[in-house]
Amino acid sequence: MLNLTYQFKLKLSSSQEQVSEFCLEASHQVGNYALAERKDWYKSRPCPINTSVNFCTPGNTKNFNQ
């Protein structure tokens, strides 16, 4: 099997570079804001699942959380 790989470099003018940097920074800020909102939402809700580990196999009823 033959895989071809191409590599491209952008040569932007100074105005194009400013616009692309603005767009990248804006998307970075939006992503961080969304992540913070998601973390806050998650922290504001109690966990409904019992996360204790209890191995119950025949002959073994030891709770490993003790």
mmCIF file as Biopython writes it, N, C-alpha, C and O atoms, coordinates in Angstrom:
data_model
#
loop_
_atom_site.group_PDB
_atom_site.id
_atom_site.type_symbol
_atom_site.label_atom_id
_atom_site.label_alt_id
_atom_site.label_comp_id
_atom_site.label_asym_id
_atom_site.label_entity_id
_atom_site.label_seq_id
_atom_site.pdbx_PDB_ins_code
_atom_site.Cartn_x
_atom_site.Cartn_y
_atom_site.Cartn_z
_atom_site.occupancy
_atom_site.B_iso_or_equiv
_atom_site.auth_seq_id
_atom_site.auth_asym_id
_atom_site.pdbx_PDB_model_num
ATOM 1   N N  . MET A ? 1  ? 0.843   -1.170  0.000  1.0 0.0 1  A 1 
ATOM 2   C CA . MET A ? 1  ? 0.000   0.000   0.000  1.0 0.0 1  A 1 
ATOM 3   C C  . MET A ? 1  ? 0.891   1.237   0.000  1.0 0.0 1  A 1 
ATOM 4   O O  . MET A ? 1  ? 1.871   1.307   0.741  1.0 0.0 1  A 1 
ATOM 5   N N  . LEU A ? 2  ? 0.551   2.188   -0.818 1.0 0.0 2  A 1 
ATOM 6   C CA . LEU A ? 2  ? 1.336   3.400   -0.961 1.0 0.0 2  A 1 
ATOM 7   C C  . LEU A ? 2  ? 0.571   4.565   -0.345 1.0 0.0 2  A 1 
ATOM 8   O O  . LEU A ? 2  ? -0.552  4.862   -0.754 1.0 0.0 2  A 1 
ATOM 9   N N  . ASN A ? 3  ? 1.177   5.221   0.635  1.0 0.0 3  A 1 
ATOM 10  C CA . ASN A ? 3  ? 0.574   6.397   1.265  1.0 0.0 3  A 1 
ATOM 11  C C  . ASN A ? 3  ? 1.326   7.634   0.827  1.0 0.0 3  A 1 
ATOM 12  O O  . ASN A ? 3  ? 2.548   7.705   0.956  1.0 0.0 3  A 1 
ATOM 13  N N  . LEU A ? 4  ? 0.602   8.606   0.311  1.0 0.0 4  A 1 
ATOM 14  C CA . LEU A ? 4  ? 1.206   9.875   -0.054 1.0 0.0 4  A 1 
ATOM 15  C C  . LEU A ? 4  ? 0.872   10.906  1.008  1.0 0.0 4  A 1 
ATOM 16  O O  . LEU A ? 4  ? -0.267  10.992  1.467  1.0 0.0 4  A 1 
ATOM 17  N N  . THR A ? 5  ? 1.858   11.678  1.391  1.0 0.0 5  A 1 
ATOM 18  C CA . THR A ? 5  ? 1.653   12.716  2.385  1.0 0.0 5  A 1 
ATOM 19  C C  . THR A ? 5  ? 2.014   14.050  1.765  1.0 0.0 5  A 1 
ATOM 20  O O  . THR A ? 5  ? 3.062   14.199  1.136  1.0 0.0 5  A 1 
ATOM 21  N N  . TYR A ? 6  ? 1.133   15.015  1.950  1.0 0.0 6  A 1 
ATOM 22  C CA . TYR A ? 6  ? 1.381   16.354  1.431  1.0 0.0 6  A 1 
ATOM 23  C C  . TYR A ? 6  ? 1.512   17.314  2.594  1.0 0.0 6  A 1 
ATOM 24  O O  . TYR A ? 6  ? 0.848   17.153  3.618  1.0 0.0 6  A 1 
ATOM 25  N N  . GLN A ? 7  ? 2.352   18.295  2.442  1.0 0.0 7  A 1 
ATOM 26  C CA . GLN A ? 7  ? 2.531   19.307  3.470  1.0 0.0 7  A 1 
ATOM 27  C C  . GLN A ? 7  ? 2.429   20.663  2.790  1.0 0.0 7  A 1 
ATOM 28  O O  . GLN A ? 7  ? 3.093   20.929  1.789  1.0 0.0 7  A 1 
ATOM 29  N N  . PHE A ? 8  ? 1.575   21.520  3.362  1.0 0.0 8  A 1 
ATOM 30  C CA . PHE A ? 8  ? 1.358   22.833  2.789  1.0 0.0 8  A 1 
ATOM 31  C C  . PHE A ? 8  ? 1.702   23.897  3.806  1.0 0.0 8  A 1 
ATOM 32  O O  . PHE A ? 8  ? 1.507   23.700  5.006  1.0 0.0 8  A 1 
ATOM 33  N N  . LYS A ? 9  ? 2.206   25.008  3.343  1.0 0.0 9  A 1 
ATOM 34  C CA . LYS A ? 9  ? 2.484   26.149  4.201  1.0 0.0 9  A 1 
ATOM 35  C C  . LYS A ? 9  ? 1.708   27.337  3.661  1.0 0.0 9  A 1 
ATOM 36  O O  . LYS A ? 9  ? 1.703   27.611  2.461  1.0 0.0 9  A 1 
ATOM 37  N N  . LEU A ? 10 ? 1.050   28.038  4.584  1.0 0.0 10 A 1 
ATOM 38  C CA . LEU A ? 10 ? 0.316   29.234  4.198  1.0 0.0 10 A 1 
ATOM 39  C C  . LEU A ? 10 ? 1.249   30.427  4.230  1.0 0.0 10 A 1 
ATOM 40  O O  . LEU A ? 10 ? 2.015   30.612  5.176  1.0 0.0 10 A 1 
ATOM 41  N N  . LYS A ? 11 ? 1.175   31.221  3.201  1.0 0.0 11 A 1 
ATOM 42  C CA . LYS A ? 11 ? 1.922   32.476  3.179  1.0 0.0 11 A 1 
ATOM 43  C C  . LYS A ? 11 ? 0.890   33.593  3.186  1.0 0.0 11 A 1 
ATOM 44  O O  . LYS A ? 11 ? 0.343   33.972  2.150  1.0 0.0 11 A 1 
ATOM 45  N N  . LEU A ? 12 ? 0.640   34.107  4.379  1.0 0.0 12 A 1 
ATOM 46  C CA . LEU A ? 12 ? -0.400  35.099  4.569  1.0 0.0 12 A 1 
ATOM 47  C C  . LEU A ? 12 ? 0.182   36.509  4.529  1.0 0.0 12 A 1 
ATOM 48  O O  . LEU A ? 12 ? 1.322   36.751  4.926  1.0 0.0 12 A 1 
ATOM 49  N N  . SER A ? 13 ? -0.641  37.424  4.037  1.0 0.0 13 A 1 
ATOM 50  C CA . SER A ? 13 ? -0.257  38.828  4.128  1.0 0.0 13 A 1 
ATOM 51  C C  . SER A ? 13 ? -0.472  39.273  5.568  1.0 0.0 13 A 1 
ATOM 52  O O  . SER A ? 13 ? -1.066  38.541  6.360  1.0 0.0 13 A 1 
ATOM 53  N N  . SER A ? 14 ? -0.003  40.442  5.908  1.0 0.0 14 A 1 
ATOM 54  C CA . SER A ? 14 ? -0.123  40.900  7.299  1.0 0.0 14 A 1 
ATOM 55  C C  . SER A ? 14 ? -1.583  41.075  7.699  1.0 0.0 14 A 1 
ATOM 56  O O  . SER A ? 14 ? -1.938  40.777  8.839  1.0 0.0 14 A 1 
ATOM 57  N N  . SER A ? 15 ? -2.435  41.547  6.800  1.0 0.0 15 A 1 
ATOM 58  C CA . SER A ? 15 ? -3.851  41.704  7.139  1.0 0.0 15 A 1 
ATOM 59  C C  . SER A ? 15 ? -4.524  40.344  7.305  1.0 0.0 15 A 1 
ATOM 60  O O  . SER A ? 15 ? -5.350  40.172  8.202  1.0 0.0 15 A 1 
ATOM 61  N N  . GLN A ? 16 ? -4.185  39.384  6.462  1.0 0.0 16 A 1 
ATOM 62  C CA . GLN A ? 16 ? -4.736  38.034  6.587  1.0 0.0 16 A 1 
ATOM 63  C C  . GLN A ? 16 ? -4.262  37.383  7.885  1.0 0.0 16 A 1 
ATOM 64  O O  . GLN A ? 16 ? -5.020  36.665  8.537  1.0 0.0 16 A 1 
ATOM 65  N N  . GLU A ? 17 ? -3.021  37.633  8.252  1.0 0.0 17 A 1 
ATOM 66  C CA . GLU A ? 17 ? -2.478  37.075  9.484  1.0 0.0 17 A 1 
ATOM 67  C C  . GLU A ? 17 ? -3.204  37.642  10.698 1.0 0.0 17 A 1 
ATOM 68  O O  . GLU A ? 17 ? -3.491  36.904  11.640 1.0 0.0 17 A 1 
ATOM 69  N N  . GLN A ? 18 ? -3.504  38.933  10.693 1.0 0.0 18 A 1 
ATOM 70  C CA . GLN A ? 18 ? -4.227  39.554  11.792 1.0 0.0 18 A 1 
ATOM 71  C C  . GLN A ? 18 ? -5.633  38.979  11.919 1.0 0.0 18 A 1 
ATOM 72  O O  . GLN A ? 18 ? -6.095  38.712  13.029 1.0 0.0 18 A 1 
ATOM 73  N N  . VAL A ? 19 ? -6.314  38.789  10.798 1.0 0.0 19 A 1 
ATOM 74  C CA . VAL A ? 19 ? -7.668  38.239  10.818 1.0 0.0 19 A 1 
ATOM 75  C C  . VAL A ? 19 ? -7.653  36.803  11.317 1.0 0.0 19 A 1 
ATOM 76  O O  . VAL A ? 19 ? -8.501  36.417  12.121 1.0 0.0 19 A 1 
ATOM 77  N N  . SER A ? 20 ? -6.700  36.012  10.849 1.0 0.0 20 A 1 
ATOM 78  C CA . SER A ? 20 ? -6.637  34.607  11.281 1.0 0.0 20 A 1 
ATOM 79  C C  . SER A ? 20 ? -6.296  34.513  12.764 1.0 0.0 20 A 1 
ATOM 80  O O  . SER A ? 20 ? -6.856  33.666  13.461 1.0 0.0 20 A 1 
ATOM 81  N N  . GLU A ? 21 ? -5.404  35.349  13.263 1.0 0.0 21 A 1 
ATOM 82  C CA . GLU A ? 21 ? -5.076  35.352  14.692 1.0 0.0 21 A 1 
ATOM 83  C C  . GLU A ? 21 ? -6.290  35.764  15.521 1.0 0.0 21 A 1 
ATOM 84  O O  . GLU A ? 21 ? -6.530  35.198  16.588 1.0 0.0 21 A 1 
ATOM 85  N N  . PHE A ? 22 ? -7.055  36.740  15.044 1.0 0.0 22 A 1 
ATOM 86  C CA . PHE A ? 22 ? -8.266  37.170  15.746 1.0 0.0 22 A 1 
ATOM 87  C C  . PHE A ? 22 ? -9.273  36.019  15.814 1.0 0.0 22 A 1 
ATOM 88  O O  . PHE A ? 22 ? -9.856  35.765  16.868 1.0 0.0 22 A 1 
ATOM 89  N N  . CYS A ? 23 ? -9.475  35.329  14.699 1.0 0.0 23 A 1 
ATOM 90  C CA . CYS A ? 23 ? -10.429 34.216  14.665 1.0 0.0 23 A 1 
ATOM 91  C C  . CYS A ? 23 ? -9.980  33.071  15.568 1.0 0.0 23 A 1 
ATOM 92  O O  . CYS A ? 23 ? -10.796 32.491  16.284 1.0 0.0 23 A 1 
ATOM 93  N N  . LEU A ? 24 ? -8.705  32.746  15.542 1.0 0.0 24 A 1 
ATOM 94  C CA . LEU A ? 24 ? -8.193  31.670  16.396 1.0 0.0 24 A 1 
ATOM 95  C C  . LEU A ? 24 ? -8.314  32.025  17.870 1.0 0.0 24 A 1 
ATOM 96  O O  . LEU A ? 24 ? -8.677  31.175  18.684 1.0 0.0 24 A 1 
ATOM 97  N N  . GLU A ? 25 ? -8.015  33.263  18.220 1.0 0.0 25 A 1 
ATOM 98  C CA . GLU A ? 25 ? -8.123  33.688  19.618 1.0 0.0 25 A 1 
ATOM 99  C C  . GLU A ? 25 ? -9.579  33.682  20.073 1.0 0.0 25 A 1 
ATOM 100 O O  . GLU A ? 25 ? -9.878  33.281  21.199 1.0 0.0 25 A 1 
ATOM 101 N N  . ALA A ? 26 ? -10.482 34.123  19.203 1.0 0.0 26 A 1 
ATOM 102 C CA . ALA A ? 26 ? -11.903 34.122  19.554 1.0 0.0 26 A 1 
ATOM 103 C C  . ALA A ? 26 ? -12.408 32.702  19.763 1.0 0.0 26 A 1 
ATOM 104 O O  . ALA A ? 26 ? -13.142 32.444  20.717 1.0 0.0 26 A 1 
ATOM 105 N N  . SER A ? 27 ? -12.027 31.776  18.887 1.0 0.0 27 A 1 
ATOM 106 C CA . SER A ? 27 ? -12.470 30.389  19.047 1.0 0.0 27 A 1 
ATOM 107 C C  . SER A ? 27 ? -11.866 29.767  20.307 1.0 0.0 27 A 1 
ATOM 108 O O  . SER A ? 27 ? -12.507 28.946  20.963 1.0 0.0 27 A 1 
ATOM 109 N N  . HIS A ? 28 ? -10.651 30.151  20.641 1.0 0.0 28 A 1 
ATOM 110 C CA . HIS A ? 28 ? -10.001 29.664  21.868 1.0 0.0 28 A 1 
ATOM 111 C C  . HIS A ? 28 ? -10.776 30.138  23.095 1.0 0.0 28 A 1 
ATOM 112 O O  . HIS A ? 28 ? -11.017 29.358  24.016 1.0 0.0 28 A 1 
ATOM 113 N N  . GLN A ? 29 ? -11.166 31.415  23.111 1.0 0.0 29 A 1 
ATOM 114 C CA . GLN A ? 29 ? -11.908 31.963  24.241 1.0 0.0 29 A 1 
ATOM 115 C C  . GLN A ? 29 ? -13.294 31.338  24.365 1.0 0.0 29 A 1 
ATOM 116 O O  . GLN A ? 29 ? -13.753 31.060  25.472 1.0 0.0 29 A 1 
ATOM 117 N N  . VAL A ? 30 ? -13.956 31.118  23.242 1.0 0.0 30 A 1 
ATOM 118 C CA . VAL A ? 30 ? -15.283 30.496  23.264 1.0 0.0 30 A 1 
ATOM 119 C C  . VAL A ? 30 ? -15.181 29.062  23.793 1.0 0.0 30 A 1 
ATOM 120 O O  . VAL A ? 30 ? -16.013 28.631  24.592 1.0 0.0 30 A 1 
ATOM 121 N N  . GLY A ? 31 ? -14.175 28.339  23.354 1.0 0.0 31 A 1 
ATOM 122 C CA . GLY A ? 31 ? -13.981 26.967  23.826 1.0 0.0 31 A 1 
ATOM 123 C C  . GLY A ? 31 ? -13.710 26.913  25.317 1.0 0.0 31 A 1 
ATOM 124 O O  . GLY A ? 31 ? -14.262 26.065  26.016 1.0 0.0 31 A 1 
ATOM 125 N N  . ASN A ? 32 ? -12.862 27.813  25.815 1.0 0.0 32 A 1 
ATOM 126 C CA . ASN A ? 32 ? -12.576 27.850  27.253 1.0 0.0 32 A 1 
ATOM 127 C C  . ASN A ? 32 ? -13.812 28.220  28.052 1.0 0.0 32 A 1 
ATOM 128 O O  . ASN A ? 32 ? -14.042 27.664  29.125 1.0 0.0 32 A 1 
ATOM 129 N N  . TYR A ? 33 ? -14.619 29.159  27.542 1.0 0.0 33 A 1 
ATOM 130 C CA . TYR A ? 33 ? -15.840 29.553  28.235 1.0 0.0 33 A 1 
ATOM 131 C C  . TYR A ? 33 ? -16.806 28.370  28.305 1.0 0.0 33 A 1 
ATOM 132 O O  . TYR A ? 33 ? -17.398 28.105  29.351 1.0 0.0 33 A 1 
ATOM 133 N N  . ALA A ? 34 ? -16.962 27.662  27.185 1.0 0.0 34 A 1 
ATOM 134 C CA . ALA A ? 34 ? -17.866 26.512  27.154 1.0 0.0 34 A 1 
ATOM 135 C C  . ALA A ? 34 ? -17.384 25.418  28.112 1.0 0.0 34 A 1 
ATOM 136 O O  . ALA A ? 34 ? -18.197 24.788  28.788 1.0 0.0 34 A 1 
ATOM 137 N N  . LEU A ? 35 ? -16.090 25.193  28.172 1.0 0.0 35 A 1 
ATOM 138 C CA . LEU A ? 35 ? -15.540 24.197  29.087 1.0 0.0 35 A 1 
ATOM 139 C C  . LEU A ? 35 ? -15.793 24.589  30.543 1.0 0.0 35 A 1 
ATOM 140 O O  . LEU A ? 35 ? -16.144 23.738  31.361 1.0 0.0 35 A 1 
ATOM 141 N N  . ALA A ? 36 ? -15.618 25.867  30.870 1.0 0.0 36 A 1 
ATOM 142 C CA . ALA A ? 36 ? -15.875 26.336  32.227 1.0 0.0 36 A 1 
ATOM 143 C C  . ALA A ? 36 ? -17.348 26.177  32.589 1.0 0.0 36 A 1 
ATOM 144 O O  . ALA A ? 36 ? -17.671 25.771  33.705 1.0 0.0 36 A 1 
ATOM 145 N N  . GLU A ? 37 ? -18.238 26.492  31.656 1.0 0.0 37 A 1 
ATOM 146 C CA . GLU A ? 37 ? -19.673 26.319  31.898 1.0 0.0 37 A 1 
ATOM 147 C C  . GLU A ? 37 ? -20.008 24.852  32.146 1.0 0.0 37 A 1 
ATOM 148 O O  . GLU A ? 37 ? -20.797 24.530  33.034 1.0 0.0 37 A 1 
ATOM 149 N N  . ARG A ? 38 ? -19.409 23.973  31.364 1.0 0.0 38 A 1 
ATOM 150 C CA . ARG A ? 38 ? -19.667 22.538  31.520 1.0 0.0 38 A 1 
ATOM 151 C C  . ARG A ? 38 ? -19.174 22.036  32.877 1.0 0.0 38 A 1 
ATOM 152 O O  . ARG A ? 38 ? -19.863 21.264  33.544 1.0 0.0 38 A 1 
ATOM 153 N N  . LYS A ? 39 ? -17.974 22.478  33.287 1.0 0.0 39 A 1 
ATOM 154 C CA . LYS A ? 39 ? -17.441 22.067  34.579 1.0 0.0 39 A 1 
ATOM 155 C C  . LYS A ? 39 ? -18.304 22.595  35.720 1.0 0.0 39 A 1 
ATOM 156 O O  . LYS A ? 39 ? -18.558 21.876  36.686 1.0 0.0 39 A 1 
ATOM 157 N N  . ASP A ? 40 ? -18.759 23.850  35.617 1.0 0.0 40 A 1 
ATOM 158 C CA . ASP A ? 40 ? -19.623 24.414  36.654 1.0 0.0 40 A 1 
ATOM 159 C C  . ASP A ? 40 ? -20.931 23.655  36.750 1.0 0.0 40 A 1 
ATOM 160 O O  . ASP A ? 40 ? -21.417 23.392  37.850 1.0 0.0 40 A 1 
ATOM 161 N N  . TRP A ? 41 ? -21.508 23.299  35.606 1.0 0.0 41 A 1 
ATOM 162 C CA . TRP A ? 41 ? -22.760 22.546  35.588 1.0 0.0 41 A 1 
ATOM 163 C C  . TRP A ? 41 ? -22.561 21.186  36.242 1.0 0.0 41 A 1 
ATOM 164 O O  . TRP A ? 41 ? -23.396 20.742  37.030 1.0 0.0 41 A 1 
ATOM 165 N N  . TYR A ? 42 ? -21.457 20.526  35.914 1.0 0.0 42 A 1 
ATOM 166 C CA . TYR A ? 42 ? -21.172 19.201  36.467 1.0 0.0 42 A 1 
ATOM 167 C C  . TYR A ? 42 ? -20.980 19.261  37.980 1.0 0.0 42 A 1 
ATOM 168 O O  . TYR A ? 42 ? -21.472 18.401  38.710 1.0 0.0 42 A 1 
ATOM 169 N N  . LYS A ? 43 ? -20.258 20.290  38.445 1.0 0.0 43 A 1 
ATOM 170 C CA . LYS A ? 43 ? -20.001 20.424  39.878 1.0 0.0 43 A 1 
ATOM 171 C C  . LYS A ? 43 ? -21.260 20.773  40.666 1.0 0.0 43 A 1 
ATOM 172 O O  . LYS A ? 43 ? -21.335 20.488  41.861 1.0 0.0 43 A 1 
ATOM 173 N N  . SER A ? 44 ? -22.241 21.380  40.022 1.0 0.0 44 A 1 
ATOM 174 C CA . SER A ? 44 ? -23.444 21.814  40.725 1.0 0.0 44 A 1 
ATOM 175 C C  . SER A ? 44 ? -24.444 20.686  40.943 1.0 0.0 44 A 1 
ATOM 176 O O  . SER A ? 44 ? -25.452 20.886  41.621 1.0 0.0 44 A 1 
ATOM 177 N N  . ARG A ? 45 ? -24.193 19.512  40.388 1.0 0.0 45 A 1 
ATOM 178 C CA . ARG A ? 45 ? -25.111 18.391  40.521 1.0 0.0 45 A 1 
ATOM 179 C C  . ARG A ? 45 ? -24.463 17.256  41.303 1.0 0.0 45 A 1 
ATOM 180 O O  . ARG A ? 45 ? -23.309 16.901  41.059 1.0 0.0 45 A 1 
ATOM 181 N N  . PRO A ? 46 ? -25.213 16.689  42.245 1.0 0.0 46 A 1 
ATOM 182 C CA . PRO A ? 46 ? -24.658 15.544  42.986 1.0 0.0 46 A 1 
ATOM 183 C C  . PRO A ? 46 ? -24.597 14.310  42.092 1.0 0.0 46 A 1 
ATOM 184 O O  . PRO A ? 46 ? -25.375 14.168  41.150 1.0 0.0 46 A 1 
ATOM 185 N N  . CYS A ? 47 ? -23.684 13.449  42.398 1.0 0.0 47 A 1 
ATOM 186 C CA . CYS A ? 47 ? -23.534 12.224  41.631 1.0 0.0 47 A 1 
ATOM 187 C C  . CYS A ? 47 ? -24.623 11.235  42.048 1.0 0.0 47 A 1 
ATOM 188 O O  . CYS A ? 47 ? -24.668 10.845  43.215 1.0 0.0 47 A 1 
ATOM 189 N N  . PRO A ? 48 ? -25.506 10.815  41.127 1.0 0.0 48 A 1 
ATOM 190 C CA . PRO A ? 48 ? -26.580 9.898   41.493 1.0 0.0 48 A 1 
ATOM 191 C C  . PRO A ? 48 ? -26.127 8.443   41.555 1.0 0.0 48 A 1 
ATOM 192 O O  . PRO A ? 48 ? -26.907 7.571   41.936 1.0 0.0 48 A 1 
ATOM 193 N N  . ILE A ? 49 ? -24.897 8.176   41.192 1.0 0.0 49 A 1 
ATOM 194 C CA . ILE A ? 49 ? -24.414 6.799   41.121 1.0 0.0 49 A 1 
ATOM 195 C C  . ILE A ? 49 ? -23.548 6.508   42.332 1.0 0.0 49 A 1 
ATOM 196 O O  . ILE A ? 49 ? -22.666 7.297   42.673 1.0 0.0 49 A 1 
ATOM 197 N N  . ASN A ? 50 ? -23.794 5.374   42.987 1.0 0.0 50 A 1 
ATOM 198 C CA . ASN A ? 50 ? -22.953 4.950   44.092 1.0 0.0 50 A 1 
ATOM 199 C C  . ASN A ? 50 ? -21.652 4.432   43.501 1.0 0.0 50 A 1 
ATOM 200 O O  . ASN A ? 50 ? -21.645 3.437   42.777 1.0 0.0 50 A 1 
ATOM 201 N N  . THR A ? 51 ? -20.551 5.107   43.810 1.0 0.0 51 A 1 
ATOM 202 C CA . THR A ? 51 ? -19.275 4.754   43.197 1.0 0.0 51 A 1 
ATOM 203 C C  . THR A ? 51 ? -18.421 3.843   44.065 1.0 0.0 51 A 1 
ATOM 204 O O  . THR A ? 51 ? -17.243 3.639   43.769 1.0 0.0 51 A 1 
ATOM 205 N N  . SER A ? 52 ? -18.988 3.295   45.126 1.0 0.0 52 A 1 
ATOM 206 C CA . SER A ? 52 ? -18.196 2.400   45.965 1.0 0.0 52 A 1 
ATOM 207 C C  . SER A ? 52 ? -17.969 1.071   45.236 1.0 0.0 52 A 1 
ATOM 208 O O  . SER A ? 52 ? -18.827 0.604   44.486 1.0 0.0 52 A 1 
ATOM 209 N N  . VAL A ? 53 ? -16.822 0.489   45.468 1.0 0.0 53 A 1 
ATOM 210 C CA . VAL A ? 53 ? -16.465 -0.765  44.814 1.0 0.0 53 A 1 
ATOM 211 C C  . VAL A ? 53 ? -16.738 -1.888  45.804 1.0 0.0 53 A 1 
ATOM 212 O O  . VAL A ? 53 ? -16.220 -1.886  46.921 1.0 0.0 53 A 1 
ATOM 213 N N  . ASN A ? 54 ? -17.543 -2.830  45.392 1.0 0.0 54 A 1 
ATOM 214 C CA . ASN A ? 54 ? -17.882 -3.942  46.263 1.0 0.0 54 A 1 
ATOM 215 C C  . ASN A ? 54 ? -17.859 -5.213  45.419 1.0 0.0 54 A 1 
ATOM 216 O O  . ASN A ? 54 ? -18.741 -5.431  44.589 1.0 0.0 54 A 1 
ATOM 217 N N  . PHE A ? 55 ? -16.856 -6.042  45.633 1.0 0.0 55 A 1 
ATOM 218 C CA . PHE A ? 55 ? -16.723 -7.271  44.869 1.0 0.0 55 A 1 
ATOM 219 C C  . PHE A ? 55 ? -17.448 -8.388  45.600 1.0 0.0 55 A 1 
ATOM 220 O O  . PHE A ? 55 ? -17.039 -8.782  46.692 1.0 0.0 55 A 1 
ATOM 221 N N  . CYS A ? 56 ? -18.498 -8.890  45.023 1.0 0.0 56 A 1 
ATOM 222 C CA . CYS A ? 56 ? -19.256 -9.982  45.635 1.0 0.0 56 A 1 
ATOM 223 C C  . CYS A ? 56 ? -19.182 -11.188 44.717 1.0 0.0 56 A 1 
ATOM 224 O O  . CYS A ? 56 ? -19.948 -11.314 43.762 1.0 0.0 56 A 1 
ATOM 225 N N  . THR A ? 57 ? -18.270 -12.045 45.018 1.0 0.0 57 A 1 
ATOM 226 C CA . THR A ? 57 ? -18.163 -13.294 44.281 1.0 0.0 57 A 1 
ATOM 227 C C  . THR A ? 57 ? -18.400 -14.418 45.270 1.0 0.0 57 A 1 
ATOM 228 O O  . THR A ? 57 ? -18.249 -14.208 46.474 1.0 0.0 57 A 1 
ATOM 229 N N  . PRO A ? 58 ? -18.760 -15.582 44.816 1.0 0.0 58 A 1 
ATOM 230 C CA . PRO A ? 58 ? -18.989 -16.697 45.748 1.0 0.0 58 A 1 
ATOM 231 C C  . PRO A ? 58 ? -17.769 -16.920 46.641 1.0 0.0 58 A 1 
ATOM 232 O O  . PRO A ? 58 ? -16.661 -17.142 46.153 1.0 0.0 58 A 1 
ATOM 233 N N  . GLY A ? 59 ? -17.986 -16.860 47.935 1.0 0.0 59 A 1 
ATOM 234 C CA . GLY A ? 59 ? -16.904 -17.080 48.887 1.0 0.0 59 A 1 
ATOM 235 C C  . GLY A ? 59 ? -16.086 -15.839 49.180 1.0 0.0 59 A 1 
ATOM 236 O O  . GLY A ? 59 ? -15.205 -15.885 50.039 1.0 0.0 59 A 1 
ATOM 237 N N  . ASN A ? 60 ? -16.345 -14.724 48.495 1.0 0.0 60 A 1 
ATOM 238 C CA . ASN A ? 60 ? -15.590 -13.498 48.722 1.0 0.0 60 A 1 
ATOM 239 C C  . ASN A ? 60 ? -16.577 -12.346 48.849 1.0 0.0 60 A 1 
ATOM 240 O O  . ASN A ? 60 ? -17.119 -11.889 47.843 1.0 0.0 60 A 1 
ATOM 241 N N  . THR A ? 61 ? -16.818 -11.875 50.046 1.0 0.0 61 A 1 
ATOM 242 C CA . THR A ? 61 ? -17.740 -10.772 50.248 1.0 0.0 61 A 1 
ATOM 243 C C  . THR A ? 61 ? -17.018 -9.571  50.857 1.0 0.0 61 A 1 
ATOM 244 O O  . THR A ? 61 ? -17.644 -8.717  51.485 1.0 0.0 61 A 1 
ATOM 245 N N  . LYS A ? 62 ? -15.719 -9.511  50.670 1.0 0.0 62 A 1 
ATOM 246 C CA . LYS A ? 62 ? -14.923 -8.432  51.234 1.0 0.0 62 A 1 
ATOM 247 C C  . LYS A ? 62 ? -15.176 -7.133  50.469 1.0 0.0 62 A 1 
ATOM 248 O O  . LYS A ? 62 ? -15.193 -7.130  49.238 1.0 0.0 62 A 1 
ATOM 249 N N  . ASN A ? 63 ? -15.371 -6.044  51.188 1.0 0.0 63 A 1 
ATOM 250 C CA . ASN A ? 63 ? -15.524 -4.718  50.590 1.0 0.0 63 A 1 
ATOM 251 C C  . ASN A ? 63 ? -14.144 -4.078  50.547 1.0 0.0 63 A 1 
ATOM 252 O O  . ASN A ? 63 ? -13.530 -3.876  51.595 1.0 0.0 63 A 1 
ATOM 253 N N  . PHE A ? 64 ? -13.656 -3.763  49.390 1.0 0.0 64 A 1 
ATOM 254 C CA . PHE A ? 64 ? -12.294 -3.241  49.233 1.0 0.0 64 A 1 
ATOM 255 C C  . PHE A ? 64 ? -12.185 -1.756  49.536 1.0 0.0 64 A 1 
ATOM 256 O O  . PHE A ? 64 ? -11.084 -1.209  49.474 1.0 0.0 64 A 1 
ATOM 257 N N  . ASN A ? 65 ? -13.281 -1.083  49.862 1.0 0.0 65 A 1 
ATOM 258 C CA . ASN A ? 65 ? -13.220 0.332   50.212 1.0 0.0 65 A 1 
ATOM 259 C C  . ASN A ? 65 ? -12.939 0.536   51.692 1.0 0.0 65 A 1 
ATOM 260 O O  . ASN A ? 65 ? -12.722 1.674   52.109 1.0 0.0 65 A 1 
ATOM 261 N N  . GLN A ? 66 ? -12.934 -0.509  52.500 1.0 0.0 66 A 1 
ATOM 262 C CA . GLN A ? 66 ? -12.727 -0.341  53.943 1.0 0.0 66 A 1 
ATOM 263 C C  . GLN A ? 66 ? -11.273 -0.313  54.287 1.0 0.0 66 A 1 
ATOM 264 O O  . GLN A ? 66 ? -10.918 -0.178  55.458 1.0 0.0 66 A 1 
#
